[in-house]
């Protein structure tokens, strides 16, 4: 209590309080931002899961190219 009456100690305490409040506010902002980002990511994954199974059924060979014109190897025939 007596330390608050001294001008040097008073400004030191005020500066420490301000720095403490800034630290707590920035930490809480960081936590809120991380939680919000995690919620957005989970909502995106839920929306991606709603794509029907037959959505890409007509495109099963998409991306397979044979630049040297060799015949395509069927995986089932290759395993036998």
PEWOUR-V220769 format. One line per field, one symbol per residue. ss: DSSP state (a for helix, b for strand, c for the rest). burial: 1 if it has 16 or more other ideal C-beta (glycine too) atoms within 10 Angstrom, else 0. A space follows every 10 residues. Layout:
# PEWOUR-V220769
ss->???
burial->???
This chain:
# PEWOUR-V220769
ss->caaaacaaaa aaaaaaaaaa aaaaaaaaaa aaaaaaaaaa aaaaaaaaac ccaaaaaaac cccccccccc ccccaaaaac
burial->0000000000 0000000000 0000000000 0000000000 0000000000 0000000000 0000000000 0000000000
